[in-house]
Amino acid sequence: MALEVGQIVEGKVSGITGFGAFIDLPDGETGLVHISEVARNYVKDINEHLSVGQEVKVKVLSLDEKGKISLSIKKAQERTFQKRAPEPFSGKPAEIVWGSDEKKDMSFEDMMASFKQSSDARMLDLKRNVEGKRGSRRK
């Protein structure tokens, strides 16, 4: 069976080095999984993830003319996600309160005054809360 780029095959770890692991493939060939292709997260010590004799699934990343085979464990484990059709938009979500209807009749200036008043009240509450936590002692 000839290997092809993108193919996923089972192999057995035959050797571990500081930069990766050698994998014996079913057709008698040996490929290399670089340490960066072992897991999705950072791998400091490859021995924490692999051991000699362990069976692993690998994806063939590249084959060069010298016979070197580049493999990846993390890409063999990636799931293929199917795109779902977007759901049609049905208006405003029910769980969000978009504001009261009483503001529809207000003028722009009235809405700005109302906003400023509520904003000032919130800022005052925030200032009191922060000063209380800092331990300020005003006399």
N, C-alpha and C positions, 0 to 999 in steps of 0.2 A: 504494500500500500504506500503510495507516494504521498508525502506531506504537502499540504498547500497552506499558504498564508491565510489566516482567519479560521483555520480548522481547530476544533477543540478535541484533544485526545487525553487518554489516561496515561500516566507515567509513574515511575518509581524514583524517588530521590536516591541517587547513587553517591553523591558527595556534596559536602558543604564547605564553602570558603567564606572569607570575610566580605566578598563582593557579590555572592550569589550562591546558587545551588545548581548542581548538574543533575539532569533528569534523564533516565533511560526510557526511551520511547518504545512502543510496541514493535516497530519495524527494525529494532536493533541499533538505531541511531541514538546519539546523545545530544541533548540541547542544554542551554543555559538559561536559567531564570535569574535575571539581575536582581539585586536586593531591593531595588525600587519597584519591582514588579511582583513582590511577594504579597503585600497587603496594601489596603487603601491608606492606612495610617503609616506614620514614620516607623521604620524598622531599624532599631539600633543594633540588635543582636539577632541574626537570622535563626539561630538555634532556638529561640523562643517560639518560632513559628513552624519550623520544619525539623525533621530528624531523618537520618539515613534509613532507607527502607520504607518510608512513608509513601503511600499511594496518593497522588494528586492529579487533579484535572488541570491541564495547561492549554493555553491558546497559542498557536504559532503566530509570532509577530513578524518574523522575517527569515528568509533562507538566502544565504549568499553563495557565490560561486565557489568559495573555498570549503563549503560544506558546513559552515557554522549555522546553527539553528538558535534563534532568539525566541524565548518563551515567556509567557506571563501567566501567573496564577490569578492575580486580581482581575484581569480582564476576562478570564474564563469563568469567573464567578459573577460577573456583572449580569444583571437581569436586563432583558430587553423590554422596554416599556412601550406599550402600544398607545398611540395617541387616541384620546377619546374625543368624540365630536363635542364642540362647546355647546353647553346648554343655552337655549334661547333666553334672552333677557326678558324678564317678566315685570319690569318696573322696579320700584324701590324695595329693598329687602324689608321684611316685616319687623325684624328685630332691632332696626335702627330707628331712633326717634329723630326725625328730620327737623323738628321745630314745631312750635304751636301755630295754629291758624290765626291767632290774634295778631301776630306780627305782620300779617299780610296787609292789614289796613293801616299800618304805621308808616309815617314818612321816613325818608332816609335819615334825617337829622334825629328823629325820635329813636330809631333803631341804634344809631351811633351813641346817643346819650345812654340808652339802656345797656349797650355793650360796655361802655366806659365805666358805668356804675358797677356792673357785675365784675368787671376786670379789676377795678380798684379794690373791691371787697375781697376778691380772691388773693390779690397781691398782699393786702394787709394780713389776711389769715396766714399766708405763706411766711411773711416776714416775722409774725409772732411765733410761728412754729419753729423757724430756723433759729431765732434769737433764744428761744427757750432751750433748745438743744445745745447751743454753744455755751450756755452758762453765763450769759451776760447779766450783770447785776446793775441795774439802773436805780439810782436813788434820787 
